[in-house]
Amino acid sequence: MGNNHKVPMTREGYEALKQELGYLKGVVRPKVIEEIRQAREHGDLSENAEYHAAKEKQAHTHAKIYQLEDRLSRAQIIEAQNLAAEKVVFGAVVRMIDLETGEEKRFKLVGQDEADAQKGSISIMSPVARALIGREVDDEIEVRVPKGVIRYQILEIYSE
């Protein structure tokens, strides 16, 4: 498959990818195969838009399955509860405050495949996560963003 680099991932992220893979293999792929079969029944395949759309969907589904299998095969599950909560590490949840605006933020540091800013999960490779790694409660960090520099103070470190 892709490469052999291990991909750090939380247990939840690993299970979510497994679930998505199961759905693609068990629901989406059989449905696409049926769509292709039905489209073939409409005759001339060279001008059959349904057939070509279904074949394109099949290729996309196959690529996604391959990608998920690759990620899962390289996953290195890191259990956050086994980690000390004194320092910020992979899988930790960090509650901090923007020192300029007073706004509180909460981030969970996860692997790239799990990152979802809307849910408060940020990639371990992000500028914020990089600034947080190894820090402790009450430490102040600076993060360079396009608008300038944001300063945070760490209020709490814990695991879920």
Wavefront OBJ file of the C-alpha trace (Angstrom):
o trace
v 0.000 0.000 0.000
v 1.111 3.654 0.511
v 4.133 4.012 2.777
v 5.218 2.372 5.999
v 5.202 5.435 8.274
v 3.186 4.823 11.415
v 0.268 7.186 11.898
v -0.462 8.166 15.524
v -4.153 7.803 16.246
v -6.499 7.675 19.199
v -8.587 4.554 19.806
v -11.722 6.566 18.872
v -10.166 7.699 15.595
v -9.145 4.137 14.740
v -12.637 2.809 15.473
v -14.238 5.582 13.380
v -12.045 4.681 10.387
v -12.879 0.983 10.847
v -16.581 1.821 10.931
v -16.306 3.942 7.773
v -14.422 1.126 6.016
v -17.091 -1.394 7.026
v -19.822 0.894 5.701
v -18.028 1.367 2.379
v -17.439 -2.372 1.955
v -20.790 -3.572 3.289
v -23.214 -0.910 2.029
v -21.739 1.477 -0.537
v -19.764 -0.995 -2.681
v -22.658 -3.485 -3.110
v -25.004 -0.594 -3.933
v -22.628 0.717 -6.608
v -22.260 -2.771 -8.104
v -26.056 -2.981 -8.325
v -26.203 0.472 -9.971
v -23.696 -0.701 -12.594
v -25.704 -3.881 -13.212
v -28.915 -1.886 -13.685
v -27.229 0.658 -15.958
v -25.877 -2.165 -18.161
v -29.441 -3.309 -18.758
v -30.147 -0.008 -20.524
v -28.152 -1.086 -23.550
v -25.371 0.812 -25.346
v -22.719 1.581 -22.710
v -20.844 4.160 -24.800
v -23.611 6.745 -24.359
v -25.031 5.500 -21.067
v -24.575 8.345 -18.543
v -25.898 6.230 -15.645
v -23.315 3.532 -16.379
v -20.425 6.008 -16.565
v -21.555 7.747 -13.363
v -21.783 4.400 -11.556
v -18.332 3.348 -12.810
v -16.886 6.659 -11.603
v -18.554 6.133 -8.224
v -17.090 2.623 -8.117
v -13.573 3.956 -8.769
v -14.002 6.613 -6.062
v -15.307 4.015 -3.578
v -12.441 1.641 -4.375
v -9.890 4.437 -3.872
v -11.452 5.418 -0.533
v -11.420 1.774 0.648
v -7.757 1.473 -0.333
v -6.931 4.722 1.482
v -8.729 3.633 4.677
v -7.112 0.174 4.627
v -3.713 1.849 4.255
v -4.330 4.231 7.163
v -5.609 1.441 9.397
v -2.636 -0.787 8.553
v -0.243 2.010 9.593
v -2.186 3.165 12.654
v -0.309 3.365 15.918
v -2.953 3.616 18.609
v -1.923 5.809 21.510
v -4.049 5.478 24.616
v -4.414 8.898 26.240
v -5.415 7.518 29.654
v -1.974 5.895 29.932
v -0.343 9.290 29.690
v 0.481 11.562 32.589
v -1.682 14.680 32.626
v 1.121 16.939 33.878
v 2.388 17.709 30.375
v 0.639 18.144 27.048
v 1.072 15.000 24.930
v -0.661 13.325 22.006
v -4.279 12.508 22.907
v -4.426 15.059 25.722
v -7.241 17.568 26.041
v -6.031 21.082 26.781
v -8.175 23.892 28.145
v -6.574 27.290 27.700
v -7.367 30.976 27.555
v -6.535 33.548 24.893
v -4.621 36.147 26.916
v -5.754 39.008 24.678
v -9.487 38.287 24.326
v -10.120 36.210 27.457
v -11.798 33.569 25.278
v -11.470 29.995 26.525
v -10.551 27.224 24.089
v -10.526 23.463 24.428
v -8.526 21.259 22.073
v -7.828 17.550 21.879
v -4.524 16.699 20.172
v -5.110 13.916 17.651
v -3.622 12.417 14.488
v -3.981 14.171 11.147
v -6.729 11.786 9.999
v -8.846 12.585 13.059
v -8.503 16.361 13.152
v -11.826 18.220 13.107
v -11.661 21.798 14.336
v -15.477 21.959 14.578
v -15.323 19.211 17.225
v -12.297 20.673 19.002
v -9.833 18.080 17.693
v -6.629 19.471 16.209
v -3.829 17.696 14.368
v -0.668 17.019 16.300
v 1.049 18.702 13.321
v -0.861 21.999 13.669
v 0.932 25.134 14.897
v -1.173 25.230 18.088
v -0.476 21.572 18.916
v 3.235 21.973 18.220
v 3.371 24.932 20.606
v 1.507 22.942 23.283
v 3.525 19.686 23.247
v 5.525 19.222 26.446
v 3.997 22.257 28.162
v 2.365 22.285 31.605
v -0.553 23.999 33.351
v 0.043 27.761 33.731
v 2.577 27.795 30.857
v 2.066 30.504 28.266
v 2.495 29.766 24.573
v 2.636 31.907 21.463
v 1.196 30.722 18.156
v 1.962 32.469 14.882
v -1.115 32.844 12.685
v -1.684 34.862 9.503
v -3.095 37.727 11.621
v -0.045 37.836 13.879
v 0.640 36.081 17.185
v -1.918 34.634 19.606
v -0.885 34.122 23.229
v -2.546 31.423 25.333
v -2.194 30.259 28.914
v -2.812 26.586 29.697
v -5.532 26.184 32.339
v -5.994 22.407 32.431
v -4.607 19.225 30.862
v -6.592 15.985 30.991
v -7.509 12.873 29.016
v -10.958 11.674 28.004
l 1 2 3 4 5 6 7 8 9 10 11 12 13 14 15 16 17 18 19 20 21 22 23 24 25 26 27 28 29 30 31 32 33 34 35 36 37 38 39 40 41 42 43 44 45 46 47 48 49 50 51 52 53 54 55 56 57 58 59 60 61 62 63 64 65 66 67 68 69 70 71 72 73 74 75 76 77 78 79 80 81 82 83 84 85 86 87 88 89 90 91 92 93 94 95 96 97 98 99 100 101 102 103 104 105 106 107 108 109 110 111 112 113 114 115 116 117 118 119 120 121 122 123 124 125 126 127 128 129 130 131 132 133 134 135 136 137 138 139 140 141 142 143 144 145 146 147 148 149 150 151 152 153 154 155 156 157 158 159 160
